[in-house]
């Protein structure tokens, strides 16, 4: 199922400046594609998060001190490390031993699904998503400059979180405040990410084929 690369334009620049929300780096560019992961509040124990962050800081410091590597080589190592860092988080989310799993409830999953599609062609162009028990992966492209990434996520989390709490008859944070976001640098990476997202429920044995999972979606413009 190859990506239709001729239908999408991807930007591949290193000259972006990160801004930080709590401990995760977030990048804002327009007319680029974002890989987003939102997780439920309390879905991972604090001590686990702090340990992963400690390991990440140590590894990034090691890379920065490499004297035999060029700037480009260091950037590649940093990029690979960020992927490994995310992979550890995602593996823990895929096999939850604690924390809420509200997204497994059909009423909540359908609410989040509706919320994601509601902003499609309004604030962003939606490429794909998968809703798991305690987190959501999605890829989209921002359509207008006056809709910054953090504002879009605020809208998306705010509406779905409020409605989900009403269904659950609870108060408090529904979504974790911070989200993981990554700029998709080119068509090859986008194809890899979409494949990864769609196969998330297959990987943990929920379905045999991603097409059988009710809470996955892919825009046919980009993926056959």
Secondary structure, DSSP 8 states (H G I E B T S, - for coil): --B-GGG------S---EEEETTEEEE--SSSEEEEEEEBTTSS-HHHHHHHHHHHHHHHHHHHT-TTS-HHHHHHHHHHHHHHHHHHHHHHHHT-SSS--GGGSHHHHHHHHHHHHHTBTTTEEEEEEEE-SSEEEEEEEE--TTS-HHHHHHHHHHHHHHHHHHHHT--S-SB-S--EEEEE-SHHHHHHHHHHHHTHHHHTTS-SSGGG-TTEEE-TTTB-
